Amino acid sequence: MTPLSDNMRGAALMMGSMAAFTFNDACMKAVSASLPFFQALFLRGLGTIAMLAVLAGVMGALRLRLPRRDWGLIVLRTLAEIGAAYFFITALFNAPLANVTAIMQAIPLSVTLAGAVFLGEVVGWRRWLAILVGFGGVLLIVRPGTAGFNLFSVYALIAVAFVTLRDLATRRLSRNVPSMTVAISAAVGVTLFAGAGAAMQAWVPIGAWAGAQLAAAALFVIGGYLFSVMAMRVGEIGIVSPFRYTALIWALGLGAVVFGEWPSGLTLAGAGIVVATGIFTFHRERRLARNGPAPLRPR
């Protein structure tokens, strides 16, 4: 049997990561039927922190002595993670899984755009065109001004903005900052935020099924994180990253089977445009990386 290449293993790991994250989303959406938002987010956070702490201890991957600049970026990233979690999961609780997931597929385009605007990264006309077309696809999904448009579509878009800020902060971190330190900081921040919100809500007794859903959500979050890190370390980013879009396939399947949801034709068309332009952007960046780093714009 021919062994898998590094890129094929990386692609498989990325698909596993996207499946895990999407199953986590489905678990959280399902638990919304029995638990309030903040209580569910807080309890999932406690489970996630416990599992990350065990992994960090086993791997010896947690380090707290970091330069002040890196801690400032970690704090900014954690605040962005809190905003993303609040708006994304609120949208997930109230809108179809596939619709929310489709909107989130605009993140690679928004990160490229923000990198050009705020970090001075050079973006050629082809990628500018891909960004414009991709956001046109987002408008097809959201469809402002129509009967299908609602507040939770806006929440998903706000989540995209927060994830973009999070990824920009991550790009500025020093290379010697352990990923586990960043992950645990984000998990602690989100859990503390959710705990503050839960303290102001009436708590609901947790049934066995809701407890199982929360435990599964925490497991899937950890699995998604580990698989994504392994994927980035095994394969080339330009080849592995486009497989992030398999999350949409999982979301369509889970939405139909678990929640009886199926997006409209316009939503599917918009998602297709976003995915196509995102894949083009990944491959364009990979080609430019092969030709050497592009110079930064004067600031």
KOLKOLDO-76237 format. One record per residue (C-alpha): x, y, z; chain; residue in one letter. Coordinates in steps of 0.2 Angstrom, whole numbers. Last residue first. Layout:
REM KOLKOLDO-76237
+-------+-------+-------+------+------+
:  east : north :    up : unit : code :
+-------+-------+-------+------+------+
:     X :     Y :     Z :    A :    a :
...
+-------+-------+-------+------+------+
***
This chain:
REM KOLKOLDO-76237
+-------+-------+-------+------+------+
:  east : north :    up : unit : code :
+-------+-------+-------+------+------+
:    16 :   265 :    30 :    A :    r :
:    26 :   260 :    15 :    A :    p :
:    18 :   244 :     7 :    A :    r :
:    27 :   228 :    12 :    A :    l :
:    37 :   219 :     0 :    A :    p :
:    31 :   202 :    -6 :    A :    a :
:    39 :   187 :     1 :    A :    p :
:    47 :   175 :   -13 :    A :    g :
:    40 :   167 :   -29 :    A :    n :
:    34 :   152 :   -20 :    A :    r :
:    24 :   163 :    -8 :    A :    a :
:    16 :   171 :   -23 :    A :    l :
:    10 :   154 :   -29 :    A :    r :
:     3 :   150 :   -12 :    A :    r :
:    -6 :   166 :   -10 :    A :    e :
:   -14 :   164 :   -27 :    A :    r :
:   -19 :   146 :   -22 :    A :    h :
:   -27 :   152 :    -5 :    A :    f :
:   -36 :   166 :   -14 :    A :    t :
:   -43 :   155 :   -28 :    A :    f :
:   -49 :   143 :   -14 :    A :    i :
:   -58 :   158 :    -6 :    A :    g :
:   -66 :   163 :   -22 :    A :    t :
:   -73 :   146 :   -25 :    A :    a :
:   -79 :   144 :    -7 :    A :    v :
:   -88 :   161 :    -7 :    A :    v :
:   -96 :   158 :   -24 :    A :    i :
:  -102 :   141 :   -19 :    A :    g :
:  -109 :   148 :    -3 :    A :    a :
:  -119 :   161 :   -13 :    A :    g :
:  -126 :   148 :   -24 :    A :    a :
:  -131 :   137 :    -9 :    A :    l :
:  -139 :   152 :    -1 :    A :    t :
:  -148 :   157 :   -17 :    A :    l :
:  -155 :   139 :   -19 :    A :    g :
:  -162 :   139 :    -2 :    A :    s :
:  -154 :   131 :    13 :    A :    p :
:  -160 :   114 :    20 :    A :    w :
:  -165 :   112 :    38 :    A :    e :
:  -173 :    96 :    46 :    A :    g :
:  -162 :    99 :    62 :    A :    f :
:  -152 :    82 :    63 :    A :    v :
:  -152 :    75 :    45 :    A :    v :
:  -154 :    91 :    35 :    A :    a :
:  -143 :   103 :    46 :    A :    g :
:  -130 :    89 :    49 :    A :    l :
:  -128 :    86 :    30 :    A :    g :
:  -127 :   104 :    25 :    A :    l :
:  -115 :   108 :    40 :    A :    a :
:  -104 :    93 :    36 :    A :    w :
:  -103 :    99 :    18 :    A :    i :
:  -100 :   117 :    24 :    A :    l :
:   -86 :   112 :    35 :    A :    a :
:   -77 :   104 :    19 :    A :    t :
:   -72 :   122 :    16 :    A :    y :
:   -57 :   120 :    28 :    A :    r :
:   -50 :   109 :    14 :    A :    f :
:   -44 :   125 :     6 :    A :    p :
:   -31 :   126 :    19 :    A :    s :
:   -21 :   110 :    16 :    A :    v :
:   -14 :   115 :    -1 :    A :    i :
:    -9 :   133 :     2 :    A :    g :
:    -3 :   128 :    20 :    A :    i :
:     9 :   115 :    14 :    A :    e :
:     6 :    99 :    24 :    A :    g :
:    11 :    91 :    41 :    A :    v :
:    12 :   106 :    53 :    A :    r :
:    -4 :   115 :    47 :    A :    m :
:   -13 :    98 :    48 :    A :    a :
:    -7 :    94 :    65 :    A :    m :
:   -13 :   111 :    72 :    A :    v :
:   -30 :   109 :    63 :    A :    s :
:   -32 :    91 :    70 :    A :    f :
:   -28 :    97 :    88 :    A :    l :
:   -41 :   111 :    87 :    A :    y :
:   -55 :   101 :    80 :    A :    g :
:   -52 :    87 :    92 :    A :    g :
:   -52 :    99 :   107 :    A :    i :
:   -69 :   107 :   100 :    A :    v :
:   -76 :    90 :    97 :    A :    f :
:   -73 :    84 :   115 :    A :    l :
:   -80 :   100 :   122 :    A :    a :
:   -96 :    98 :   111 :    A :    a :
:   -97 :    80 :   116 :    A :    a :
:   -97 :    84 :   134 :    A :    a :
:  -110 :    97 :   131 :    A :    l :
:  -122 :    85 :   121 :    A :    q :
:  -119 :    72 :   135 :    A :    a :
:  -125 :    84 :   148 :    A :    g :
:  -140 :    89 :   138 :    A :    a :
:  -145 :    71 :   137 :    A :    w :
:  -142 :    67 :   155 :    A :    a :
:  -153 :    82 :   160 :    A :    g :
:  -145 :    98 :   167 :    A :    i :
:  -157 :   108 :   178 :    A :    p :
:  -159 :   126 :   172 :    A :    v :
:  -150 :   141 :   179 :    A :    w :
:  -158 :   158 :   181 :    A :    a :
:  -148 :   171 :   172 :    A :    q :
:  -136 :   184 :   179 :    A :    m :
:  -123 :   172 :   185 :    A :    a :
:  -123 :   164 :   168 :    A :    a :
:  -118 :   180 :   160 :    A :    g :
:  -103 :   182 :   171 :    A :    a :
:   -99 :   163 :   168 :    A :    g :
:  -100 :   166 :   149 :    A :    a :
:   -87 :   179 :   150 :    A :    f :
:   -76 :   169 :   162 :    A :    l :
:   -78 :   154 :   150 :    A :    t :
:   -73 :   165 :   134 :    A :    v :
:   -58 :   171 :   143 :    A :    g :
:   -52 :   154 :   149 :    A :    v :
:   -54 :   146 :   132 :    A :    a :
:   -45 :   160 :   124 :    A :    a :
:   -30 :   159 :   136 :    A :    s :
:   -30 :   140 :   135 :    A :    i :
:   -28 :   141 :   116 :    A :    a :
:   -15 :   155 :   116 :    A :    v :
:    -4 :   145 :   129 :    A :    t :
:    -7 :   129 :   119 :    A :    m :
:    -1 :   137 :   103 :    A :    s :
:    16 :   141 :   111 :    A :    p :
:    23 :   158 :   108 :    A :    v :
:    40 :   156 :   100 :    A :    n :
:    34 :   162 :    83 :    A :    r :
:    30 :   179 :    90 :    A :    s :
:    12 :   184 :    89 :    A :    l :
:     7 :   196 :    75 :    A :    r :
:    -2 :   184 :    64 :    A :    r :
:   -12 :   179 :    79 :    A :    t :
:   -18 :   197 :    81 :    A :    a :
:   -24 :   197 :    63 :    A :    l :
:   -33 :   180 :    66 :    A :    d :
:   -42 :   187 :    81 :    A :    r :
:   -47 :   202 :    71 :    A :    l :
:   -54 :   192 :    57 :    A :    t :
:   -63 :   181 :    70 :    A :    v :
:   -71 :   196 :    77 :    A :    f :
:   -77 :   202 :    59 :    A :    a :
:   -83 :   185 :    55 :    A :    v :
:   -93 :   185 :    71 :    A :    a :
:  -101 :   202 :    66 :    A :    i :
:  -106 :   194 :    50 :    A :    l :
:  -114 :   179 :    59 :    A :    a :
:  -123 :   192 :    71 :    A :    y :
:  -130 :   201 :    55 :    A :    v :
:  -137 :   185 :    49 :    A :    s :
:  -145 :   183 :    66 :    A :    f :
:  -154 :   199 :    65 :    A :    l :
:  -164 :   193 :    50 :    A :    n :
:  -165 :   192 :    31 :    A :    f :
:  -176 :   178 :    24 :    A :    g :
:  -190 :   190 :    20 :    A :    a :
:  -178 :   201 :    10 :    A :    t :
:  -170 :   218 :    13 :    A :    g :
:  -152 :   210 :    16 :    A :    p :
:  -150 :   194 :     6 :    A :    r :
:  -138 :   185 :    19 :    A :    v :
:  -132 :   171 :     8 :    A :    i :
:  -133 :   181 :    -8 :    A :    l :
:  -124 :   195 :     1 :    A :    l :
:  -110 :   183 :     6 :    A :    v :
:  -108 :   178 :   -13 :    A :    g :
:  -105 :   197 :   -17 :    A :    g :
:   -92 :   196 :    -3 :    A :    f :
:   -83 :   183 :   -13 :    A :    g :
:   -84 :   193 :   -29 :    A :    v :
:   -76 :   208 :   -21 :    A :    l :
:   -63 :   197 :   -12 :    A :    i :
:   -59 :   188 :   -29 :    A :    a :
:   -57 :   205 :   -38 :    A :    l :
:   -45 :   211 :   -24 :    A :    w :
:   -36 :   194 :   -26 :    A :    r :
:   -34 :   196 :   -45 :    A :    r :
:   -29 :   215 :   -43 :    A :    w :
:   -14 :   211 :   -32 :    A :    g :
:   -14 :   211 :   -13 :    A :    v :
:     1 :   218 :    -4 :    A :    v :
:     1 :   217 :    15 :    A :    e :
:     1 :   234 :    24 :    A :    g :
:    -5 :   226 :    40 :    A :    l :
:   -21 :   236 :    42 :    A :    f :
:   -29 :   237 :    25 :    A :    v :
:   -20 :   223 :    16 :    A :    a :
:   -21 :   211 :    31 :    A :    g :
:   -39 :   216 :    33 :    A :    a :
:   -44 :   211 :    15 :    A :    l :
:   -34 :   194 :    16 :    A :    t :
:   -43 :   191 :    33 :    A :    v :
:   -60 :   195 :    26 :    A :    s :
:   -57 :   183 :    11 :    A :    l :
:   -51 :   169 :    23 :    A :    p :
:   -66 :   172 :    34 :    A :    i :
:   -80 :   172 :    21 :    A :    a :
:   -83 :   154 :    25 :    A :    q :
:   -92 :   160 :    41 :    A :    m :
:  -107 :   165 :    31 :    A :    i :
:  -109 :   147 :    25 :    A :    a :
:  -108 :   140 :    42 :    A :    t :
:  -122 :   152 :    48 :    A :    v :
:  -133 :   147 :    33 :    A :    n :
:  -128 :   128 :    36 :    A :    a :
:  -133 :   128 :    54 :    A :    l :
:  -150 :   136 :    51 :    A :    p :
:  -153 :   152 :    63 :    A :    a :
:  -157 :   155 :    81 :    A :    n :
:  -144 :   145 :    92 :    A :    f :
:  -131 :   147 :    78 :    A :    l :
:  -133 :   165 :    78 :    A :    a :
:  -131 :   166 :    96 :    A :    t :
:  -116 :   154 :    95 :    A :    i :
:  -107 :   165 :    82 :    A :    f :
:  -111 :   182 :    91 :    A :    f :
:  -105 :   177 :   108 :    A :    y :
:   -90 :   166 :   102 :    A :    a :
:   -84 :   179 :    90 :    A :    a :
:   -84 :   192 :   103 :    A :    g :
:   -75 :   181 :   116 :    A :    i :
:   -62 :   176 :   103 :    A :    e :
:   -59 :   195 :    99 :    A :    a :
:   -56 :   198 :   118 :    A :    l :
:   -44 :   183 :   118 :    A :    t :
:   -35 :   189 :   103 :    A :    r :
:   -33 :   206 :   111 :    A :    l :
:   -27 :   198 :   127 :    A :    v :
:   -15 :   187 :   117 :    A :    i :
:    -8 :   202 :   108 :    A :    l :
:    -5 :   211 :   124 :    A :    g :
:     4 :   196 :   131 :    A :    w :
:    15 :   195 :   115 :    A :    d :
:    20 :   213 :   117 :    A :    r :
:    24 :   210 :   136 :    A :    r :
:    36 :   197 :   132 :    A :    p :
:    31 :   179 :   137 :    A :    l :
:    34 :   169 :   153 :    A :    r :
:    17 :   159 :   153 :    A :    l :
:    22 :   143 :   144 :    A :    r :
:    11 :   128 :   142 :    A :    l :
:    17 :   115 :   130 :    A :    a :
:    23 :   102 :   142 :    A :    g :
:    14 :    89 :   131 :    A :    m :
:     6 :    79 :   146 :    A :    v :
:     2 :    95 :   156 :    A :    g :
:    -4 :   105 :   141 :    A :    a :
:   -16 :    90 :   136 :    A :    l :
:   -23 :    89 :   154 :    A :    v :
:   -25 :   108 :   154 :    A :    a :
:   -34 :   108 :   137 :    A :    l :
:   -46 :    95 :   143 :    A :    m :
:   -50 :   104 :   159 :    A :    a :
:   -52 :   121 :   149 :    A :    i :
:   -64 :   113 :   137 :    A :    t :
:   -75 :   105 :   150 :    A :    g :
:   -76 :   122 :   159 :    A :    l :
:   -80 :   131 :   142 :    A :    g :
:   -94 :   119 :   138 :    A :    r :
:  -102 :   123 :   155 :    A :    l :
:  -100 :   142 :   152 :    A :    f :
:  -107 :   141 :   134 :    A :    l :
:  -122 :   131 :   140 :    A :    a :
:  -126 :   142 :   155 :    A :    q :
:  -123 :   158 :   144 :    A :    f :
:  -135 :   152 :   130 :    A :    f :
:  -149 :   145 :   141 :    A :    p :
:  -151 :   126 :   141 :    A :    l :
:  -164 :   114 :   134 :    A :    s :
:  -167 :   118 :   116 :    A :    a :
:  -150 :   127 :   115 :    A :    s :
:  -142 :   109 :   117 :    A :    v :
:  -145 :   105 :    99 :    A :    a :
:  -136 :   121 :    93 :    A :    k :
:  -122 :   117 :   104 :    A :    m :
:  -121 :    99 :    98 :    A :    c :
:  -122 :   105 :    80 :    A :    a :
:  -108 :   117 :    82 :    A :    d :
:   -97 :   104 :    90 :    A :    n :
:  -101 :    93 :    75 :    A :    f :
:   -95 :   107 :    64 :    A :    t :
:   -79 :   109 :    73 :    A :    f :
:   -75 :    90 :    73 :    A :    a :
:   -79 :    89 :    54 :    A :    a :
:   -68 :   104 :    50 :    A :    m :
:   -54 :    96 :    60 :    A :    s :
:   -56 :    79 :    51 :    A :    g :
:   -56 :    88 :    34 :    A :    m :
:   -40 :    97 :    40 :    A :    m :
:   -32 :    80 :    46 :    A :    l :
:   -36 :    72 :    29 :    A :    a :
:   -29 :    87 :    19 :    A :    a :
:   -13 :    86 :    30 :    A :    g :
:   -11 :    68 :    27 :    A :    r :
:   -13 :    71 :     8 :    A :    m :
:     0 :    85 :     9 :    A :    n :
:    12 :    74 :    19 :    A :    d :
:    11 :    60 :     6 :    A :    s :
:     1 :    45 :    10 :    A :    l :
:    10 :    28 :    10 :    A :    p :
:     7 :    17 :    -5 :    A :    t :
:     0 :     0 :     0 :    A :    m :
+-------+-------+-------+------+------+
***
